[in-house]
């Protein structure tokens, strides 16, 4: 192997090294982005779990109420509670149960 061959191979290795560094940096940015997205999804999941838990408890109580009107009132109160505590539960569609 000549000195020129060694120099040429060294340049090629340097290029590969820089490409590898760029790939690593890009992957690190991607991992950081995915970690942020994961944290957002965890917060959203916790919000949905709270909504579900409130709804389930409310429905259990509503099933124990004998009056249909009182059941409806109770469930409306539960939905309002969810809206206050979590910020949403979908928009009201104007229909009554």
Backbone torsions as a table, in degrees:
resi	resn	phi	psi	omega
1	UNK	NA	130.5	-178.6
2	UNK	-86.1	167.7	178.4
3	UNK	-61.8	-39.0	178.9
4	UNK	-62.9	-39.8	177.4
5	UNK	-63.8	-41.0	179.5
6	UNK	-65.3	-43.3	178.8
7	UNK	-62.7	-44.6	179.2
8	UNK	-62.1	-45.3	179.3
9	UNK	-64.1	-38.9	178.3
10	UNK	-62.2	-42.6	177.5
11	UNK	-62.1	-42.8	178.6
12	UNK	-63.8	-40.6	178.1
13	UNK	-66.0	-38.2	176.9
14	UNK	-63.0	-41.5	177.7
15	UNK	-62.5	-44.6	178.4
16	UNK	-61.9	-39.9	179.7
17	UNK	-63.1	-45.6	179.3
18	UNK	-65.8	-38.2	175.6
19	UNK	-63.2	-41.7	178.6
20	UNK	-63.0	-42.6	177.4
21	UNK	-61.3	-42.1	178.2
22	UNK	-63.9	-41.0	178.4
23	UNK	-63.9	-42.9	178.8
24	UNK	-62.2	-44.6	179.6
25	UNK	-62.4	-42.4	179.2
26	UNK	-64.0	-41.5	178.9
27	UNK	-66.1	-38.0	177.8
28	UNK	-63.4	-41.0	177.2
29	UNK	-64.3	-40.7	179.1
30	UNK	-64.5	-42.8	178.1
31	UNK	-61.9	-43.4	179.0
32	UNK	-60.9	-42.9	179.0
33	UNK	-63.5	-44.3	179.8
34	UNK	-64.8	-35.4	177.3
35	UNK	-65.8	-40.8	176.7
36	UNK	-63.3	-44.8	178.0
37	UNK	-61.6	-40.3	179.0
38	UNK	-61.6	-43.0	178.2
39	UNK	-63.5	-40.8	176.7
40	UNK	-61.8	-43.0	179.7
41	UNK	-66.4	-36.0	176.7
42	UNK	-63.0	-42.9	178.8
43	UNK	-64.3	-42.1	179.0
44	UNK	-64.9	-40.7	178.8
45	UNK	-61.6	-43.1	179.2
46	UNK	-64.0	-39.2	177.2
47	UNK	-61.5	-44.5	179.6
48	UNK	-66.7	-36.5	177.2
49	UNK	-64.0	-41.7	178.1
50	UNK	-62.0	-43.3	178.1
51	UNK	-59.9	-45.7	-179.5
52	UNK	-61.5	-45.7	-178.6
53	UNK	-62.6	-43.4	178.6
54	UNK	-62.7	-44.7	179.8
55	UNK	-62.7	-44.8	-179.5
56	UNK	-61.7	-45.6	178.4
57	UNK	-62.3	-42.5	179.4
58	UNK	-63.1	-39.6	179.7
59	UNK	-69.1	-37.8	177.3
60	UNK	-61.5	-43.0	178.2
61	UNK	-66.3	-42.9	-178.5
62	UNK	-60.3	-36.1	180.0
63	UNK	-66.2	-22.4	179.6
64	UNK	-86.8	-9.5	-179.5
65	UNK	-88.8	129.5	-175.0
66	UNK	-82.5	-29.5	-176.9
67	UNK	-84.2	126.1	179.1
68	UNK	-59.3	-41.0	-179.1
69	UNK	-64.9	-40.5	179.1
70	UNK	-70.0	-34.1	175.2
71	UNK	-61.5	-48.9	179.5
72	UNK	-58.6	-45.0	179.7
73	UNK	-62.1	-44.5	179.2
74	UNK	-60.1	-47.2	-179.0
75	UNK	-65.3	-36.9	176.1
76	UNK	-63.6	-38.7	177.9
77	UNK	-65.2	-37.9	178.6
78	UNK	-63.7	-45.1	179.4
79	UNK	-61.8	-42.0	177.5
80	UNK	-63.1	-39.4	178.0
81	UNK	-61.7	-43.9	179.3
82	UNK	-62.0	-43.3	179.2
83	UNK	-60.9	-41.5	179.8
84	UNK	-66.6	-45.8	-173.3
85	UNK	-77.0	-34.3	-174.1
86	UNK	-116.3	-9.4	177.5
87	UNK	93.3	-11.5	179.7
88	UNK	-171.3	161.9	166.5
89	UNK	-159.5	50.3	-175.4
90	UNK	71.6	170.2	-179.9
91	UNK	-94.6	149.5	177.6
92	UNK	-63.6	136.7	-178.4
93	UNK	-100.4	5.3	175.6
94	UNK	81.2	-3.0	-179.9
95	UNK	-96.0	150.4	175.8
96	UNK	-105.6	139.0	-174.7
97	UNK	-49.6	NA	NA
